[in-house]
Amino acid sequence: MNMLTGQEGQNTLRLPKYDRPVFDYVIIIIGYLFMPLGLILALVRFAGSHFKNYRKPANISLLYHVFVGGFMQMMVLVIYMVTSAPIDTVTLITMLILFTVLLLLPASGFAASAAKARFKFSQLVQAYVQLINTGGIRYLGNLSEQTGQSESDVRRDLLYLQSHGVLSADLVINEGRTAAAPQELSREGLSSLPGSSGGQAQPVPQPAAAPAPTQLPKSVRCPGCGAQNTVSPGQSKNCDYCGTTIAYS
């Protein structure tokens, strides 16, 4: 079996070149026999599993085989037409160019894309192995941040790697993520302030005192006659009705 091999420290990563279940081989066979049906099945397979990182190379490779199968079927048709009835040379060349452009060129593009997807996944696998075995990371959230994958993708990838023996089957990865202790974060925050020096407490600036609220004239009841009089702040006045002195209070 073709294997995908990579080296990361003491770990040898060995994964199938294209991890194909039986259904993939059925699609390939149908693609070489009858391209339209093979293409439909390949697209169904593509839509149903392409969200999985480890499936992307195999899915793209399915399209490659389907288009190569279509080209071969067209060549059989051309040979049959040539042997059954004379065909003008220009017509024959035009047909060959047309089938090459419509089928063989896309097939070569899918082959290159599949190889690129394989390389990208192998790099991702090496990152997982390094972060887990060397970095000691045991949290999905941290692995997600380091690799740029969603937590669901990380979980799915790790289960795949465990099933192929790349990671230990006993490995336990926890949900969530680790966080630095509050005291450590406080020290890091203080040390990053401008003008701070190691080991010395820095004076904490006090907030400026809020200005006293502005006082406004208010209505005060006269203690003599009980009438309401308007008195300005910090002043006193005589009652407008009985002459009693009223203070602002």
C-alpha positions in Angstrom: 0.0 0.0 0.0 1.2 3.5 -0.8 2.0 5.2 2.5 2.4 8.9 3.4 5.6 9.1 5.4 6.9 12.1 7.4 9.5 12.6 10.1 8.9 14.7 13.2 11.5 14.1 15.9 11.3 10.4 16.8 7.9 9.9 15.3 7.5 8.4 11.9 4.1 9.3 10.4 2.7 6.6 8.3 -0.7 7.2 6.7 -2.4 5.8 3.6 -1.7 7.9 0.5 -5.4 7.9 -0.2 -7.6 6.4 2.5 -10.3 4.8 0.4 -13.2 2.8 1.6 -14.9 0.3 -0.7 -17.4 2.9 -2.0 -14.5 4.9 -3.4 -13.3 2.0 -5.5 -16.8 1.4 -6.7 -16.9 5.1 -7.9 -13.6 4.8 -9.6 -14.6 1.6 -11.5 -17.9 3.2 -12.6 -16.1 6.3 -13.6 -13.9 4.3 -16.0 -16.9 2.5 -17.4 -19.5 5.2 -17.6 -18.3 8.7 -16.7 -21.7 10.5 -16.2 -22.8 8.1 -13.4 -19.3 8.1 -11.9 -19.2 11.9 -11.8 -22.5 12.0 -10.0 -21.4 9.5 -7.4 -18.1 11.4 -7.0 -19.9 14.7 -6.4 -22.2 13.0 -3.9 -19.2 11.6 -2.1 -17.5 15.0 -2.3 -20.5 16.9 -0.8 -21.0 14.4 2.0 -17.4 14.1 3.3 -15.2 17.0 2.1 -15.6 18.8 5.4 -13.2 16.2 6.8 -9.5 17.1 6.5 -8.3 13.6 5.9 -11.0 13.0 3.1 -10.0 16.0 0.9 -7.1 14.4 -1.0 -9.2 11.2 -1.7 -12.2 13.2 -2.8 -10.3 15.3 -5.3 -8.5 12.1 -6.5 -11.9 10.6 -7.3 -12.7 13.5 -9.7 -9.3 12.9 -11.3 -10.1 9.2 -12.0 -13.6 10.0 -13.2 -12.3 12.6 -15.8 -9.5 10.2 -16.9 -12.1 7.5 -17.3 -14.2 9.9 -19.4 -11.3 10.7 -21.7 -10.6 7.0 -22.2 -14.2 6.3 -23.1 -14.1 9.1 -25.6 -10.9 7.7 -27.1 -12.7 4.3 -27.5 -15.5 6.1 -29.2 -13.1 7.9 -31.6 -11.3 4.6 -32.4 -14.7 3.0 -33.2 -15.7 5.9 -35.4 -12.4 5.8 -37.3 -12.6 2.0 -37.9 -16.2 2.0 -38.9 -16.2 4.9 -41.3 -13.7 7.3 -42.8 -13.3 10.6 -40.8 -11.7 13.7 -42.1 -8.3 14.5 -40.6 -9.4 17.9 -39.5 -12.5 16.6 -37.8 -10.4 13.9 -36.0 -7.9 16.4 -34.7 -10.6 18.8 -33.6 -12.3 16.0 -31.6 -9.0 15.0 -30.0 -8.3 18.6 -29.0 -11.8 19.0 -27.7 -11.8 15.9 -25.5 -8.3 16.8 -24.2 -9.5 20.3 -23.2 -12.8 19.1 -21.7 -11.5 16.0 -19.9 -7.7 15.6 -19.7 -6.9 19.1 -18.6 -9.3 19.1 -15.7 -8.0 15.7 -14.7 -4.5 17.0 -14.5 -5.7 19.9 -12.4 -7.5 17.6 -10.0 -4.3 15.5 -9.8 -2.3 18.6 -8.8 -5.0 19.6 -6.3 -5.1 16.2 -4.7 -1.3 16.2 -4.3 -1.4 19.6 -2.7 -4.2 18.5 -0.3 -2.1 15.5 0.7 0.9 17.7 1.5 -1.2 20.2 3.4 -2.8 17.4 5.5 0.7 15.8 6.2 1.9 19.2 7.5 -1.2 19.4 9.7 -0.5 15.9 11.0 3.1 16.8 11.9 1.8 19.9 13.7 -0.6 17.8 15.8 2.2 15.3 16.7 4.6 18.1 17.6 2.1 20.0 19.7 0.8 16.9 21.5 4.0 14.8 22.0 6.6 17.5 22.2 4.6 20.5 23.4 2.4 18.5 25.8 -0.8 20.2 24.8 -3.9 18.3 25.9 -6.7 20.7 25.2 -8.8 21.0 22.0 -9.0 24.8 22.3 -5.3 25.2 22.4 -4.7 22.8 19.5 -7.4 24.7 17.6 -5.6 28.0 18.2 -2.2 26.7 17.2 -3.3 24.9 14.0 -6.0 27.3 12.8 -8.6 24.5 12.7 -12.0 24.5 14.4 -12.4 22.4 17.5 -14.7 19.9 15.7 -12.0 19.5 13.0 -9.3 18.9 15.6 -11.4 16.3 17.4 -12.1 14.5 14.1 -8.5 14.6 13.0 -7.2 13.3 16.3 -9.6 10.3 16.2 -8.4 9.5 12.7 -4.8 9.7 13.7 -5.5 7.5 16.7 -7.2 4.9 14.5 -4.1 4.7 12.3 -1.7 4.5 15.2 0.0 7.9 14.6 -1.2 9.0 18.1 -1.6 6.7 21.1 -5.1 5.2 21.4 -4.9 6.0 25.2 -4.3 9.7 24.5 -6.9 11.9 26.3 -7.6 15.3 24.9 -9.7 17.6 27.1 -12.3 20.0 26.0 -11.7 23.8 26.3 -8.4 25.5 26.7 -5.8 26.3 29.4 -5.3 29.8 30.7 -2.5 31.5 32.6 -3.0 32.0 36.3 -4.4 35.4 37.3 -1.3 36.3 39.3 1.0 35.5 36.4 -1.2 37.6 34.1 -1.1 40.5 36.6 2.7 40.3 36.8 3.0 40.2 33.0 0.6 43.1 32.7 2.6 45.2 35.2 6.0 44.4 33.7 4.7 45.5 30.3 3.8 49.0 31.6 6.2 51.8 30.5 8.8 52.7 33.1 8.3 49.6 35.2 11.4 47.9 36.7 11.8 44.3 37.7 11.0 43.5 41.3 10.0 47.0 42.3 6.5 48.1 43.0 5.3 50.9 40.9 3.1 53.6 42.4 -0.4 53.4 41.1 -1.7 56.7 39.9 -4.8 57.9 41.8 -7.8 59.0 39.8 -8.4 62.8 39.9 -11.1 63.9 42.4 -14.4 64.5 40.8 -15.4 68.2 40.8 -18.0 69.2 43.3 -21.4 69.4 41.8 -22.6 72.9 40.9 -25.1 74.3 43.5 -28.3 76.0 42.2 -30.8 78.4 43.8 -33.5 76.5 45.7 -36.8 77.2 47.4 -36.5 77.3 51.2 -39.5 77.5 53.6 -39.5 80.5 55.9 -39.3 79.5 59.6 -41.4 82.5 60.6 -44.4 82.4 58.3 -43.9 79.2 56.3 -43.8 80.9 52.9 -41.5 79.6 50.2 -38.6 81.9 49.2 -35.9 81.4 46.6 -32.4 81.5 48.1 -29.1 81.6 46.2 -26.2 79.3 47.1 -24.0 80.7 50.0 -26.3 83.6 50.6 -29.2 84.5 52.9 -32.1 86.7 52.4 -35.1 88.2 54.2 -38.5 86.6 53.8 -40.5 88.5 51.2 -43.6 88.3 53.5 -42.4 88.6 57.1 -38.8 89.8 56.9 -37.3 86.7 58.7 -33.8 86.0 57.7 -33.6 82.7 55.7 -30.2 80.9 55.2 -29.3 78.7 52.2 -29.2 75.2 53.6 
